[in-house]
Amino acid sequence: MMDLHSFVSDYIKDKKHLQLVIGIVREGNVEYYSFDNNKKKRLIPPENKLFEIGSITKVFTSLLLLEMEKEKLLSSDDMVGKFVPNVKNDYLNKISLRSLATHTSGLPILATNHNLAKKRSNPYSMYTEQDLTAFLSNADYTDSIGSFGYSNIGVGLLGYILCKVSGSTYDELLKKYITSPLKMNETAVMLNSEQNGRFLDGHASTGKRVPHWDLSIHEGAGGIKSSVRDLSLFVQANLNDDHPIAPTLQKSHLPIWIGNSNRYFGWGEDKLLDKDILWHNGGSAGFNSYLAFNKELRVGVVLLSNYSFFSNVLMDYYVAQLIKWITKKEPSQGTMIDSIGIKILEEIIQRETSLK
């Protein structure tokens, strides 16, 4: 058992309503840890509490693309224009579904007609299919195709297309291709009444309680709710080959040379102590999440917090997330949970390496 208090002490300080859960995966074993600043006694086991996981959803959407490609329902090489026939825009015939999954389509982080101030407490709920069509009709980012540009609207569009092609909801796709095969029974966009009883309240960095987000047309970019138990199962699946979707996960781990760098289906890459890791983070107005693993040592971490790292000024978040992806440096707006996850994973890698 690891003593994690030294890793989390600064993060949990002065967060009155904080609930932080951590899953540590080694080989086939998972250890759960919990830090709860709320003194009220809770009957729900920490590993079964549900959190918004934000942009970690993007990994799942990329995997859905690969699964549907395996069934020949579409191809990752298909151009976006094929799936929006009511929009006449040549730019959409230059970008593929793969470029949406790898953030190399040129599309911006948000659609230019997406007004975050329209409903600050739930900024995605007001963005409709008609808004998306209007944006795509005039979008032209041809000069940026092939360059990395983190895009919520890009992966949101990908999820939208997958649902249209299959005639299924995002949750139905998720259950069919990922959560049911991996027995991740607590992972979904739309929760049932029992799950809602385990869904935590989210808090801004100021401690203020904030509403849950409805991602609507963007659900493929950030709509999933999950538990540390389920995401630890997901990490285990990425480290093992004895399950139904192993070929798809393995394909998502392979680098794709695009432009002048390697990209992945959904994942970000980094190095810790000279070991390759694949990772993704997530954030909404009230939650912060981080997931990462190293295949060589078969270790990984999951961290879920019901505190956001940013204030209620939403653009702070999007700018900071973009900076994080590009520079791998801590954003100035607050403390992301990523930094704790990285330190914990470094400690695990160090320990495991010394045992080899």
C-alpha positions as CSV (number, residue, x, y, z in Angstrom):
1,M,0.0,0.0,0.0
2,M,1.3,3.4,-0.9
3,D,1.2,6.4,1.5
4,L,-0.3,9.0,-0.8
5,H,-0.9,11.8,1.6
6,S,2.3,13.5,0.7
7,F,1.3,13.5,-2.9
8,V,-2.2,15.0,-2.4
9,S,-1.8,17.2,0.7
10,D,-1.4,20.5,-1.2
11,Y,-4.3,19.6,-3.5
12,I,-6.8,18.6,-0.8
13,K,-6.0,21.6,1.4
14,D,-8.9,24.0,2.0
15,K,-11.3,22.1,-0.4
16,K,-14.3,21.7,2.0
17,H,-16.4,19.6,-0.2
18,L,-13.6,17.6,-1.9
19,Q,-13.9,14.0,-2.8
20,L,-10.8,12.6,-4.5
21,V,-10.5,8.9,-5.4
22,I,-7.5,7.2,-6.8
23,G,-7.0,3.9,-8.5
24,I,-3.5,2.4,-8.8
25,V,-3.1,-0.5,-11.2
26,R,-0.2,-3.0,-11.0
27,E,-0.3,-6.1,-13.2
28,G,-3.8,-7.6,-12.4
29,N,-4.3,-5.8,-9.1
30,V,-6.0,-2.5,-8.3
31,E,-5.7,-0.5,-5.1
32,Y,-8.2,2.2,-4.3
33,Y,-7.6,5.3,-2.2
34,S,-10.0,8.0,-1.1
35,F,-9.7,11.5,0.4
36,D,-12.9,13.1,1.5
37,N,-13.0,16.5,3.2
38,N,-16.8,16.3,3.8
39,K,-17.4,15.1,7.4
40,K,-20.8,13.7,6.7
41,K,-20.7,9.9,6.8
42,R,-21.2,8.4,3.4
43,L,-22.5,4.9,2.7
44,I,-21.3,4.7,-0.9
45,P,-17.9,3.0,-1.3
46,P,-15.4,5.5,-2.9
47,E,-14.7,3.2,-5.8
48,N,-18.4,3.4,-6.8
49,K,-18.9,7.1,-6.7
50,L,-19.6,8.7,-10.1
51,F,-17.8,11.7,-11.5
52,E,-17.9,13.6,-14.8
53,I,-14.8,12.5,-16.6
54,G,-14.8,15.3,-19.2
55,S,-12.4,14.9,-22.1
56,I,-11.3,11.3,-21.2
57,T,-14.5,10.7,-23.1
58,K,-12.5,11.5,-26.3
59,V,-10.6,8.2,-25.9
60,F,-13.8,6.2,-25.9
61,T,-15.1,8.0,-28.9
62,S,-11.9,7.2,-30.8
63,L,-12.3,3.6,-29.8
64,L,-15.9,3.5,-31.0
65,L,-14.6,4.7,-34.4
66,L,-12.1,1.8,-34.5
67,E,-14.7,-0.7,-33.5
68,M,-17.2,0.5,-36.1
69,E,-14.4,0.5,-38.7
70,K,-13.6,-3.2,-37.8
71,E,-17.3,-4.0,-38.6
72,K,-16.9,-2.1,-41.9
73,L,-19.6,0.4,-41.0
74,L,-17.2,3.1,-42.1
75,S,-13.5,3.8,-42.4
76,S,-11.3,6.2,-40.5
77,D,-10.1,7.3,-43.9
78,D,-13.7,8.4,-44.9
79,M,-14.0,12.2,-45.4
80,V,-16.3,14.1,-43.1
81,G,-18.2,15.5,-46.0
82,K,-19.6,12.0,-46.7
83,F,-21.6,12.1,-43.5
84,V,-23.0,15.6,-43.6
85,P,-24.6,15.6,-47.1
86,N,-26.8,18.6,-46.3
87,V,-23.7,20.8,-46.0
88,K,-21.9,21.8,-49.2
89,N,-18.4,22.7,-48.1
90,D,-15.3,21.4,-49.9
91,Y,-13.2,21.7,-46.7
92,L,-15.2,18.8,-45.2
93,N,-14.0,16.7,-48.1
94,K,-10.4,17.3,-47.1
95,I,-10.6,16.1,-43.5
96,S,-11.1,12.5,-42.4
97,L,-12.6,10.8,-39.4
98,R,-9.1,9.9,-38.4
99,S,-8.1,13.6,-38.4
100,L,-11.0,14.3,-36.0
101,A,-9.9,11.6,-33.6
102,T,-6.3,12.8,-33.7
103,H,-7.0,16.6,-33.5
104,T,-5.4,17.2,-36.9
105,S,-8.4,18.4,-38.8
106,G,-7.7,22.1,-38.3
107,L,-11.0,22.6,-36.5
108,P,-10.8,25.0,-33.5
109,I,-11.2,24.1,-29.9
110,L,-14.8,25.4,-30.1
111,A,-17.1,26.3,-33.0
112,T,-17.0,30.0,-33.8
113,N,-20.8,30.2,-33.3
114,H,-20.7,28.6,-29.9
115,N,-21.4,31.3,-27.4
116,L,-20.3,30.1,-24.0
117,A,-22.0,33.1,-22.3
118,K,-25.4,32.1,-23.6
119,K,-25.8,29.7,-20.6
120,R,-22.7,29.9,-18.4
121,S,-23.8,27.2,-16.0
122,N,-24.4,24.6,-18.7
123,P,-22.7,26.0,-21.8
124,Y,-23.0,23.0,-24.1
125,S,-26.6,22.3,-23.6
126,M,-27.7,25.2,-25.8
127,Y,-25.6,24.1,-28.8
128,T,-27.9,22.4,-31.3
129,E,-27.6,20.3,-34.4
130,Q,-28.7,23.3,-36.4
131,D,-25.8,25.3,-34.8
132,L,-23.4,22.6,-35.9
133,T,-24.7,22.6,-39.4
134,A,-24.4,26.3,-39.6
135,F,-20.8,26.2,-38.4
136,L,-19.8,23.4,-40.8
137,S,-21.4,25.3,-43.7
138,N,-18.8,28.0,-43.5
139,A,-15.9,26.4,-41.8
140,D,-12.6,26.4,-43.7
141,Y,-9.4,25.6,-41.8
142,T,-7.6,24.0,-44.8
143,D,-4.3,25.7,-44.0
144,S,-4.2,23.9,-40.6
145,I,-5.0,20.4,-41.8
146,G,-2.3,18.0,-40.5
147,S,-1.2,20.2,-37.6
148,F,-2.2,19.4,-34.1
149,G,-5.0,21.6,-32.7
150,Y,-7.0,20.3,-29.7
151,S,-10.6,20.4,-30.7
152,N,-13.8,19.8,-28.7
153,I,-16.0,20.5,-31.7
154,G,-13.9,18.0,-33.8
155,V,-14.4,15.1,-31.5
156,G,-17.9,16.1,-30.8
157,L,-18.5,16.0,-34.5
158,L,-17.0,12.6,-34.7
159,G,-19.3,11.2,-32.0
160,Y,-22.3,12.8,-33.8
161,I,-21.3,11.1,-37.0
162,L,-20.8,7.7,-35.3
163,C,-24.4,7.9,-33.9
164,K,-25.8,9.0,-37.3
165,V,-24.1,6.1,-39.2
166,S,-25.2,3.5,-36.6
167,G,-28.6,4.8,-35.9
168,S,-27.8,4.4,-32.2
169,T,-27.4,6.7,-29.3
170,Y,-23.9,7.4,-27.9
171,D,-24.7,5.3,-24.8
172,E,-25.9,2.4,-27.0
173,L,-22.6,2.4,-28.9
174,L,-20.6,2.7,-25.7
175,K,-22.4,-0.3,-24.1
176,K,-22.2,-2.4,-27.2
177,Y,-18.6,-1.9,-28.1
178,I,-16.8,-1.0,-24.8
179,T,-18.5,-1.0,-21.5
180,S,-20.4,-4.3,-21.8
181,P,-17.4,-6.3,-23.1
182,L,-15.2,-4.8,-20.3
183,K,-17.9,-5.1,-17.6
184,M,-17.8,-1.4,-17.0
185,N,-21.3,-1.2,-15.7
186,E,-21.0,2.3,-14.2
187,T,-19.9,4.2,-17.3
188,A,-22.5,6.1,-19.3
189,V,-23.6,9.5,-20.5
190,M,-27.2,9.2,-19.3
191,L,-27.4,7.7,-15.7
192,N,-30.3,5.7,-14.3
193,S,-31.9,6.7,-11.1
194,E,-29.7,4.4,-9.0
195,Q,-26.6,5.7,-10.6
196,N,-27.8,9.3,-10.1
197,G,-27.8,8.6,-6.4
198,R,-24.0,8.0,-6.6
199,F,-23.3,10.9,-8.9
200,L,-21.4,13.5,-6.9
201,D,-21.9,17.3,-6.9
202,G,-19.2,19.2,-8.7
203,H,-17.4,22.3,-7.4
204,A,-15.5,25.1,-9.1
205,S,-12.0,25.9,-7.8
206,T,-13.6,28.6,-5.5
207,G,-15.6,25.8,-3.7
208,K,-18.9,26.9,-5.2
209,R,-21.2,24.1,-6.2
210,V,-21.9,24.1,-9.9
211,P,-24.5,22.3,-12.0
212,H,-23.8,19.1,-13.9
213,W,-23.1,19.6,-17.6
214,D,-25.3,18.4,-20.4
215,L,-23.0,18.0,-23.4
216,S,-25.8,17.5,-26.0
217,I,-24.2,17.5,-29.5
218,H,-20.8,17.4,-27.9
219,E,-21.3,14.2,-25.8
220,G,-18.6,12.3,-27.7
221,A,-16.1,15.0,-26.6
222,G,-16.9,15.0,-22.9
223,G,-20.2,13.6,-21.8
224,I,-19.3,10.4,-20.0
225,K,-19.7,9.8,-16.2
226,S,-17.8,7.0,-14.6
227,S,-16.2,5.6,-11.4
228,V,-12.6,4.9,-10.4
229,R,-13.6,1.2,-10.4
230,D,-14.7,1.3,-14.0
231,L,-11.8,3.4,-15.2
232,S,-9.3,1.1,-13.4
233,L,-10.9,-1.8,-15.3
234,F,-10.4,0.2,-18.5
235,V,-6.7,0.7,-17.6
236,Q,-6.3,-3.0,-16.9
237,A,-7.9,-3.7,-20.3
238,N,-5.3,-1.5,-22.0
239,L,-2.5,-3.4,-20.2
240,N,-3.8,-6.9,-21.1
241,D,-4.7,-8.8,-24.2
242,D,-7.2,-11.4,-22.9
243,H,-10.5,-9.6,-23.6
244,P,-12.8,-9.0,-26.5
245,I,-11.7,-5.5,-27.6
246,A,-7.9,-6.1,-27.2
247,P,-7.2,-5.6,-30.9
248,T,-8.9,-2.2,-30.9
249,L,-7.1,-1.0,-27.8
250,Q,-3.8,-2.2,-29.3
251,K,-4.5,-0.3,-32.5
252,S,-5.2,2.9,-30.4
253,H,-1.7,2.5,-28.8
254,L,0.1,2.6,-32.2
255,P,1.5,6.0,-33.2
256,I,0.4,7.6,-36.5
257,W,2.8,9.9,-38.2
258,I,0.8,13.0,-39.2
259,G,2.4,16.3,-40.3
260,N,5.6,16.3,-38.3
261,S,4.8,14.3,-35.2
262,N,3.2,11.1,-33.9
263,R,-0.5,11.2,-33.0
264,Y,-2.8,8.5,-31.5
265,F,-6.5,7.6,-31.7
266,G,-7.6,9.5,-28.6
267,W,-4.5,9.3,-26.5
268,G,-1.8,11.8,-25.6
269,E,1.7,10.5,-25.1
270,D,4.5,11.5,-22.7
271,K,7.6,10.1,-21.1
272,L,8.1,9.5,-17.4
273,L,11.5,8.3,-16.2
274,D,12.3,7.3,-19.8
275,K,9.2,5.2,-19.9
276,D,6.5,5.8,-22.5
277,I,3.0,6.6,-21.1
278,L,-0.3,7.1,-22.8
279,W,-2.7,9.4,-21.0
280,H,-5.7,11.7,-21.1
281,N,-7.2,14.3,-18.7
282,G,-10.6,15.8,-18.4
283,G,-12.3,18.8,-16.8
284,S,-15.7,20.3,-16.6
285,A,-17.0,23.2,-14.5
286,G,-17.0,21.0,-11.4
287,F,-14.8,17.9,-12.0
288,N,-11.2,17.1,-12.9
289,S,-9.8,13.7,-14.0
290,Y,-6.6,12.0,-15.1
291,L,-5.8,8.6,-16.5
292,A,-2.4,7.2,-17.6
293,F,-0.5,3.9,-18.0
294,N,2.8,2.4,-19.0
295,K,2.4,-0.9,-21.0
296,E,6.0,-2.1,-20.5
297,L,5.7,-2.3,-16.7
298,R,1.9,-2.9,-16.8
299,V,1.1,-0.1,-14.4
300,G,-1.4,2.8,-14.4
301,V,-3.3,5.4,-12.4
302,V,-6.8,6.9,-12.4
303,L,-7.6,10.1,-10.4
304,L,-11.1,11.6,-10.1
305,S,-12.0,14.8,-8.3
306,N,-15.2,16.7,-7.8
307,Y,-13.3,20.0,-7.9
308,S,-12.5,21.8,-11.1
309,F,-9.1,23.4,-11.4
310,F,-10.5,26.6,-12.9
311,S,-12.9,29.3,-11.9
312,N,-16.3,29.8,-13.4
313,V,-14.8,31.8,-16.3
314,L,-15.0,28.9,-18.8
315,M,-12.5,30.2,-21.3
316,D,-9.9,30.0,-18.6
317,Y,-10.4,26.2,-18.7
318,Y,-10.2,25.8,-22.5
319,V,-7.1,27.9,-22.9
320,A,-5.5,26.2,-20.0
321,Q,-6.3,22.7,-21.3
322,L,-4.9,23.6,-24.7
323,I,-1.7,24.9,-23.1
324,K,-1.5,21.7,-21.1
325,W,-1.6,19.5,-24.2
326,I,0.9,21.6,-26.2
327,T,3.4,22.5,-23.5
328,K,2.8,19.8,-20.9
329,K,3.2,22.6,-18.4
330,E,0.9,23.4,-15.5
331,P,-1.7,26.1,-16.4
332,S,-1.7,29.3,-14.3
333,Q,-5.4,29.2,-13.5
334,G,-5.1,26.5,-10.8
335,T,-3.8,23.1,-9.9
336,M,-4.8,20.4,-12.2
337,I,-5.0,16.9,-10.8
338,D,-2.7,15.8,-13.6
339,S,0.4,16.9,-11.6
340,I,-0.6,14.5,-8.8
341,G,-1.2,11.7,-11.2
342,I,2.1,12.2,-12.8
343,K,4.0,12.1,-9.5
344,I,2.2,9.0,-8.4
345,L,2.8,7.2,-11.7
346,E,6.5,8.2,-11.5
347,E,6.7,6.7,-8.0
348,I,5.1,3.5,-9.2
349,I,7.4,3.3,-12.2
350,Q,10.4,3.9,-10.0
351,R,9.3,1.1,-7.6
352,E,8.5,-1.4,-10.4
353,T,11.8,-0.7,-12.3
354,S,13.8,-1.3,-9.1
355,L,12.1,-4.7,-8.7
356,K,13.0,-5.8,-12.3
